[in-house]
Amino acid sequence: MEVMSDFDMMNLPDALTKRIAEMGLIDPTPIQAQAIPYALNGRDVIGLAQTGTGKTAAFGIPLIAQLMSTNERVTPKTARGLILAPTRELAGQIAQVLRAMTDMKVQIVVGGVSINPQIQRLSKGVDILVATPGRLLDLVDRRAVRLDLTNFLVLDEADQMLDLGFVHDLRKIAKMMGDDRQTMLFSATMSKQMTEIAASYLQNPKRIEVSPPGKAADKITQEVHFIAKAEKTTFLIELIAKHQEERALVFTRTKHGADRLTKALDRAGYKVAAIHGNKRQGQRDRALGAFKARDILVLVATDVAARGLDIPDVKHVYNFELPNVPEAYVHRIGRTARAGKDGAAIAFCAPDEISHLKDIQKMMKIRIPVASGRLWDDIPNAKLAKSDDYNKVKGRRGGGAEKMPAAKNRRRRFKSKGVKSLE
């Protein structure tokens, strides 16, 4: 099938083409150009693409086009099309994009907010329902919605739904829907378990892969700093001070770590907020809104924010703590360099995180440039340096002492017996 280079060539409904143009979408991205024609022809689609490549429009445009062409009336307590997303934030963003494309009834149901208004909105039925799996099943159990008349299903960021433990929920939802449906699955990676899910969900799907799994956007500049865990906060404050007028997104592994770091940055005088799973939905929405509006310029987040969120003009992404799942690193840094812009991804690596760094580099098939510090051996009992006396490290392959540059001496050296590269 020919790849379409312009939305006008895709034989879309006139009203949809007009809305797309008003949104500033002129030239399809590679995933859009390849996926949309197959989806418009009713084919099941597996779309594999890195974050920030326009996947929402890649499934949203053909979904809306087909719903417009059938023009069926909505049945109470049903949805003509269903989109499943792993997080509340991503579900909200998808709904926002779809509402800009169409006047059809688009509703969102997610956890963390009252379920009663959602039940009320579903009572008359909707054209498109965007949902997180857990809340959708809650609504099914309450008989607020039925799925047997849903003819279109989209799984967005499907690999993260598996990572978050939604596999059983996805299987339950699939059984509630009829076999005569069109399914589109979009993901950044394709694990063995994902392949099994795809085999049970999709029929003769067209697989489209526009970038290798684990590849970051070309315009992201990456670097890593080897640093003692106790020195990370001070060093982060130093680095952010160099670009105080630009947005920075900082990732931690834990919710409590995010809160601690947010307090430290606030004490340092930065306008900062945090989003993670312990925050109420209203708090998360306000934090994201303030970040987008530039009322705050530093947002601290766990991986709940790493997938699918389109936050404009994030110039710097900090991996304050490296993720223990390599793919999460790619999704984190994908929050910068969006829509063809450039960005910087800065990683901090403590001694106990070197194995995570190795896994990330192995998956991405690259070596992340070292900006400061030295690469230490992954010694299980390695301890952090306790004073400024640790200004020297052994030379590579045991070749004598080497003094660290004075500018890099921030009491963040590692005490160890050797050094080796990641080659």
C-alpha positions in Angstrom: 0.0 0.0 0.0 1.3 3.5 -0.9 2.5 5.6 2.0 0.5 8.9 2.1 2.5 12.1 2.3 -0.3 14.5 2.9 -3.6 14.2 4.9 -5.5 15.6 2.0 -4.6 12.5 0.0 -6.1 10.1 2.5 -9.7 10.5 1.5 -10.8 11.6 5.0 -14.1 13.2 5.7 -14.0 17.0 4.9 -14.9 18.0 8.4 -12.0 15.9 9.8 -9.5 17.2 7.2 -10.5 20.8 8.2 -10.1 20.1 11.9 -6.7 18.5 11.3 -5.5 21.5 9.4 -6.8 23.9 12.1 -4.6 21.9 14.6 -1.6 22.6 12.5 -1.2 19.0 11.3 0.0 19.3 7.7 2.5 16.6 6.9 1.9 13.2 8.4 4.7 11.8 10.6 6.1 8.4 9.4 3.9 6.4 11.8 0.9 8.4 10.7 1.7 8.1 7.0 2.1 4.3 7.2 -0.6 3.3 9.7 -3.6 5.5 8.7 -4.2 4.0 5.2 -4.2 0.5 6.6 -6.5 1.4 9.5 -8.9 3.2 7.1 -9.2 0.0 5.2 -10.3 -1.8 8.3 -7.0 -3.7 8.9 -5.8 -4.4 12.4 -2.6 -2.5 13.0 0.5 -2.9 15.3 2.3 0.4 15.4 5.8 0.4 16.9 7.4 3.9 17.2 9.4 5.8 19.8 7.6 8.3 22.0 6.8 11.7 20.5 6.2 10.5 17.0 2.5 11.3 16.7 0.9 8.0 17.6 -2.2 9.6 19.0 -3.2 11.0 15.6 -2.1 7.8 13.9 -5.0 5.9 15.6 -7.2 8.9 16.3 -7.7 10.0 12.7 -8.7 6.6 11.2 -10.9 5.9 14.3 -12.8 9.2 13.9 -13.0 8.8 10.1 -14.7 5.4 10.4 -17.1 6.4 13.1 -18.1 9.4 11.0 -18.6 7.2 7.9 -21.0 4.8 9.7 -22.8 7.6 11.5 -24.6 5.2 13.9 -26.6 6.4 16.8 -25.1 5.9 20.2 -26.8 3.2 22.4 -27.2 4.0 26.1 -24.3 2.7 28.3 -22.1 1.8 25.3 -19.1 3.2 23.5 -18.7 2.8 19.7 -14.9 3.0 20.1 -12.7 2.3 23.1 -9.2 3.5 23.7 -7.2 2.0 26.6 -4.3 3.9 28.1 -2.0 3.0 31.1 -2.2 6.3 33.0 -4.7 9.0 33.8 -2.5 11.7 32.3 -2.1 9.9 29.0 -5.9 9.2 28.9 -6.6 12.9 29.4 -4.2 13.9 26.7 -5.7 11.5 24.2 -9.2 12.8 25.0 -8.0 16.4 24.5 -6.5 15.6 21.1 -9.6 13.7 19.9 -11.9 16.5 21.0 -9.9 18.9 18.9 -10.6 16.6 15.9 -14.3 16.0 16.3 -17.6 17.1 17.8 -18.5 13.6 18.5 -19.0 12.6 22.2 -15.6 11.7 23.6 -15.5 10.8 27.3 -12.8 9.8 29.7 -13.0 7.4 32.7 -10.0 7.0 35.0 -9.3 6.2 38.6 -8.4 8.7 41.3 -11.6 10.7 40.8 -15.3 10.2 41.7 -16.9 7.4 39.8 -20.5 8.7 40.0 -20.1 11.6 37.4 -18.5 9.1 35.1 -21.5 6.7 35.5 -23.8 9.6 34.7 -21.9 10.6 31.6 -21.9 7.1 30.2 -25.7 6.6 30.8 -26.6 8.0 27.3 -23.7 6.3 25.6 -20.6 7.8 23.9 -18.9 7.7 20.6 -15.4 7.3 21.9 -14.4 6.2 25.4 -10.9 6.7 26.7 -10.2 4.7 29.8 -7.7 3.2 32.1 -8.3 -0.6 32.4 -9.0 -0.7 36.1 -11.6 2.0 36.2 -13.3 0.6 33.1 -13.7 -2.8 34.8 -15.1 -1.0 37.8 -17.8 0.6 35.6 -18.5 -2.7 33.9 -19.0 -4.4 37.3 -21.5 -1.6 38.2 -23.3 -2.2 34.9 -22.6 1.4 33.9 -21.2 0.4 30.5 -21.2 -2.6 28.2 -18.7 -3.5 25.6 -20.4 -6.0 23.3 -21.4 -3.3 20.8 -17.9 -1.7 20.7 -16.5 -2.2 17.2 -13.2 -0.4 17.5 -10.4 -1.0 20.1 -7.1 0.9 20.5 -4.4 -0.2 23.0 -2.1 2.8 23.4 1.3 2.4 25.1 0.4 -1.3 25.5 3.8 -2.3 26.8 3.5 0.0 29.8 0.0 -1.5 30.5 1.8 -4.8 30.8 4.5 -3.4 32.9 1.9 -1.9 35.3 0.2 -5.3 35.7 -2.8 -4.8 33.5 -2.4 -8.0 31.5 -5.3 -9.8 33.3 -7.6 -6.7 32.9 -6.8 -6.5 29.2 -7.8 -10.2 28.7 -11.0 -9.6 30.6 -11.9 -6.6 28.5 -11.1 -8.5 25.3 -13.5 -11.3 26.2 -16.3 -8.7 26.7 -16.0 -7.4 23.2 -17.2 -9.1 20.0 -14.8 -10.8 17.6 -16.0 -8.5 14.8 -14.0 -5.5 15.7 -11.0 -3.6 14.5 -8.1 -3.4 16.9 -5.0 -1.1 16.8 -2.1 -1.7 19.2 0.5 1.0 19.6 3.7 0.6 21.6 7.3 1.6 21.8 8.6 -1.9 22.4 7.5 -5.4 21.5 8.3 -7.9 24.2 7.5 -11.7 24.1 4.5 -11.1 26.3 3.4 -8.2 24.0 3.6 -10.6 21.1 1.3 -13.1 22.9 -1.2 -10.3 23.7 -1.2 -9.1 20.1 -1.8 -12.7 18.9 -5.0 -12.9 21.1 -6.2 -9.4 20.3 -5.5 -8.9 16.6 -6.4 -10.7 13.5 -3.9 -10.7 10.6 -2.4 -7.4 11.7 -0.3 -5.1 9.6 2.9 -4.5 11.6 4.5 -1.0 11.1 7.8 -0.2 12.7 9.2 3.3 12.0 12.1 3.3 14.4 14.2 0.5 16.1 13.0 -0.3 19.6 15.0 1.5 22.2 16.1 4.3 19.9 15.9 7.9 21.2 15.1 10.9 19.1 18.0 12.1 17.0 18.0 15.6 18.4 18.4 14.5 22.1 21.9 15.1 23.4 22.7 12.5 26.1 25.2 12.6 28.9 25.9 10.8 32.2 27.5 12.0 35.4 29.1 9.4 37.8 28.3 10.8 41.2 27.8 9.7 44.8 24.2 9.3 45.8 24.5 11.8 48.7 25.7 14.5 46.3 23.0 14.2 43.6 20.7 16.9 45.0 23.4 19.6 45.3 24.7 18.8 41.8 21.2 18.9 40.3 20.6 22.4 41.9 23.9 23.5 40.3 22.9 22.3 36.9 19.4 23.7 36.9 20.8 27.1 37.9 22.5 27.2 34.5 19.1 27.2 32.7 16.7 28.7 35.2 14.4 30.1 32.4 13.9 26.7 30.7 11.6 23.8 31.6 13.3 20.9 33.3 11.7 17.5 34.0 13.3 15.4 36.7 12.7 11.7 37.1 13.0 9.7 40.3 12.3 6.0 40.9 10.1 6.3 44.0 7.2 8.5 45.1 8.8 9.4 48.4 12.1 10.3 46.6 10.1 12.6 44.3 8.6 14.4 47.4 12.0 14.7 49.1 13.6 16.1 46.0 10.8 18.6 45.4 11.1 19.9 49.0 14.9 20.4 48.5 14.4 22.2 45.2 11.8 24.4 46.8 14.2 25.3 49.6 16.7 26.2 46.9 14.3 28.8 45.5 12.9 27.0 42.5 9.3 26.9 41.5 8.7 23.2 41.5 6.0 20.6 41.8 5.8 16.8 41.8 3.5 14.2 40.2 3.3 10.6 41.1 0.8 7.8 42.0 0.2 9.1 45.5 -1.0 12.5 44.3 -4.7 13.0 43.8 -5.8 13.5 40.3 -6.6 17.2 40.9 -3.1 17.7 42.3 -1.5 16.0 39.3 -3.6 18.0 36.8 -2.7 21.3 38.5 1.0 20.5 38.6 1.0 19.6 34.9 -1.1 22.7 34.0 1.3 24.9 35.9 4.3 23.3 34.2 2.7 23.8 30.7 1.8 27.4 31.6 5.4 28.0 32.8 4.1 29.0 36.3 6.6 26.4 37.4 9.7 25.4 35.5 10.8 22.3 37.3 8.6 19.2 37.5 9.7 16.1 39.5 8.0 12.9 38.5 8.1 9.2 38.7 7.6 7.1 35.6 3.9 7.9 35.6 4.8 10.9 33.5 7.2 9.2 31.2 4.7 7.8 28.7 2.8 9.8 26.1 2.6 13.1 27.8 3.1 16.0 25.3 4.6 18.8 27.4 5.8 21.4 25.0 9.4 22.8 25.0 10.9 20.7 27.7 14.5 21.4 27.1 16.1 19.3 29.9 15.3 15.9 31.2 17.2 14.7 34.3 17.4 11.0 35.3 18.1 11.8 38.9 17.8 8.1 39.5 18.3 5.6 36.7 15.3 3.4 36.0 15.7 -0.4 36.6 13.7 -1.1 33.4 15.9 0.0 30.4 12.9 0.9 28.2 11.8 3.4 30.8 14.9 5.4 30.1 13.9 5.9 26.5 10.4 6.9 27.4 11.7 9.4 30.0 14.1 11.2 27.7 11.4 11.2 25.0 9.8 14.1 26.9 12.3 16.4 25.3 13.2 17.0 21.6 9.6 16.7 20.6 8.2 17.9 17.3 11.6 18.2 15.7 13.2 20.4 18.5 16.4 19.6 20.3 16.8 18.7 23.9 19.2 17.4 26.6 19.0 14.2 28.6 21.2 14.2 31.7 21.7 11.1 33.8 23.1 10.7 37.3 24.7 7.3 38.1 25.6 6.2 41.6 27.7 3.1 42.3 24.6 0.9 42.9 23.1 2.1 39.5 25.9 1.0 37.2 24.1 -2.2 36.3 21.1 -0.2 35.2 23.3 2.0 33.1 24.8 -1.1 31.4 21.4 -2.5 30.7 20.3 0.9 29.2 23.3 1.1 26.9 23.0 -2.5 25.8 19.4 -2.0 24.9 20.1 1.3 23.0 23.3 -0.1 21.4 25.2 3.1 22.3 27.6 4.4 24.9 26.3 7.5 26.6 29.0 10.1 26.8 30.5 10.7 30.3 30.3 14.3 31.3 31.9 14.1 34.7 33.2 11.6 37.2 34.8 8.2 36.4 33.3 4.9 35.5 33.8 2.6 38.5 33.7 -1.2 38.7 30.4 -2.6 39.7 31.6 -3.9 43.1 28.8 -5.2 45.3 30.3 -3.7 48.5 31.4 -0.3 47.0 31.0 2.5 49.4 30.6 6.3 48.9 33.5 8.6 49.5 33.1 10.4 52.8 35.4 13.5 52.4 37.3 15.7 50.0 40.4 13.4 50.4 39.0 11.2 47.7 40.2 13.3 44.8 42.2 10.5 43.2 41.2 7.4 41.5 43.2 4.5 40.0 44.0 4.8 36.3 42.3 2.6 33.8 43.4 -1.0 33.8 45.4 -0.4 36.9 47.8 2.2 35.4 48.6 4.5 38.3 46.9 7.4 39.9 45.2 10.2 38.1 44.0 13.5 39.6 40.4 14.5 38.9 39.9 18.0 37.5 39.4 20.6 40.2 36.1 21.7 38.7 34.7 18.2 39.0 35.7 17.7 42.6 32.3 17.9 44.5 32.8 15.1 47.0 31.1 12.7 44.8 33.8 10.2 43.9 33.4 6.6 44.5 35.7 4.5 46.7 36.6 1.4 44.9 39.4 -0.9 43.9 39.3 -0.6 40.1 37.8 0.9 37.0 36.5 -0.6 33.9 34.6 0.5 30.8 31.2 -0.6 29.6 32.6 -2.0 26.4 
